[in-house]
Amino acid sequence: MNIKDLRNKQAALLALVKAENRVFTKEEQAEFDNLQSQIVSAVALIDAQNKIDATDSLLSIPASQNVQEPRIDVKKNEPKWKNVGELLQAVAKATTRNEMDPRLVKNASLGLNESVPAEGGFLVEEQMETAILKRTYDSAVIASKCDKTAIGAGFNRWAANYINETSRATGSRMGGVRGYWIPEAGTITASAPTLARLEMKLSKLGAIFYATEEQLEDSTALSSEVPGYVGDEFAWLLDDAILNGNGAGLPLGINNSAALVSVDKENGQAAKTIVYENIVKMWSRMWAKSRSNSVWFINQDCEPQLLTMGMVIGNNGVPVYMPAGGLSASPYATLLGRPVVPVEQAATCGTAGDIVLADMSQYKLIDKGAIKSAESIHVQFLTEQRAFRFTYRVNGMSKWTSALTPANGTNTLSPYVRLAVRA
């Protein structure tokens, strides 16, 4: 019995159970499992035969004859593949039909896996991975503004020493450095900075992309679908983690950072509103050196509040929110001169985190380079689909471990400021 017959018997058995709206009986489950075992064995035999056939073809070549790799004429700095879809198509043919595209073999060291097709698949090469990574950072609004560092080969974590400064009061600046005005013949009391250490280990994002036999016949379609689907999803998750992550297996977001400053609502302020006084107080808590690099991240629910917000002067008022201009102007609205960027990951209006003022250069993002990809024919074998797996090792955290107490004044300062709940 061939593989197709075995699969059809499985499908018929499953259809019967579904039609009767029940689960497998013990005997039916055993029969289904036995059919699956026969399918796996048949695939393994096919793979083994393909290996023998490949070896036989080499044995027919005289020993004195040099075996040369097929030549692919590729101009310098020109991609070997026309698009991502062409690459995926070649990988699929290599794993299911034993039709090896020489371009896969030629650069196996750049990320291809030469393992047996039945045991998993070829790693999709660097050209594809870079394309998806670029799409991720093009789509990721927040992540693209962070201070990003690539982790080198052989390492899985990042660490950095820093000056542990939590106050600008005399004797606390730079973690304890103390300077003096010295009289003639005077002495200086010794001081030293306090050092601390930031560390984080890479976490991992993952996604599975299924491609049908029909899709694999159209490499142009795959070229647009794969980077779009995977890249956009990774971008969304990464931005959400940088803003809201709890640090457990994912980045520690600024909304959960110990350095975050939260500004209370005004006395008597109505629920789900944003008033001019909120904005002024948030701005006053932003660390002065971060103001020129700061961005307002908002939920779009907040836009009606901002568009109608004004500063009262006597019996009149003036607007304080500047909507985005035309094609020749800024693509973003501005508030106190800084861009206002709507992001899906911000909380709805009235909830803490619906409007955040942040300098993302003070947030460290690490990654392990390009997104890694692999292909398998077995995950959805019965439905004639290939599974393309994508993983991206990345993590992030604030460079600040606490808010900063100014030299004069009691209100702490930070590169991350948000508005508290207005319920």
Beta strands, then each sheet from edge to edge (+ up, - down):
strand 1: 147-150
strand 2: 157-163
strand 3: 195-201
strand 4: 203-212
strand 5: 261-263
strand 6: 295-298
strand 7: 310-313
strand 8: 316-319
strand 9: 321-322
strand 10: 333-335
strand 11: 338-342
strand 12: 355-358
strand 13: 363-367
strand 14: 372-380
strand 15: 385-398
strand 16: 416-419
sheet 1: 1+ 13+ 15- 4+
sheet 2: 1+ 13+ 15- 14+
sheet 3: 2+ 3-
sheet 4: 5+ 16+ 12- 6+ 11+ 10- 9+
sheet 5: 7+ 8-
end
